[in-house]
């Protein structure tokens, strides 16, 4: 089952424990998670359901390719990490 993790910087704003779920895509995994932890949705997704500009999602160590539909495929061993991306210099 795919694992979903949030970094500490997001956890200080809202409770977002790690999660394990059976999902074929990132969209399904996140939707299942948001059904249980609805308060996290607005920190990760914008009003159109796309990953917010300053949020980074890694799937098995690779940047999420589809930030709009979240259609990146998952395997039973996938690990998804969500964290706040930093910008500026």
Secondary structure as GFF3:
##gff-version 3
##sequence-region A 1 89
A	DSSP	beta_strand	2	6	.	.	.	ID=ss1
A	DSSP	alpha_helix	8	11	.	.	.	ID=ss2
A	DSSP	beta_strand	19	21	.	.	.	ID=ss3
A	DSSP	alpha_helix	26	36	.	.	.	ID=ss4
A	DSSP	three_ten_helix	38	40	.	.	.	ID=ss5
A	DSSP	alpha_helix	41	44	.	.	.	ID=ss6
A	DSSP	beta_strand	55	59	.	.	.	ID=ss7
A	DSSP	beta_strand	62	63	.	.	.	ID=ss8
A	DSSP	beta_strand	79	84	.	.	.	ID=ss9
###
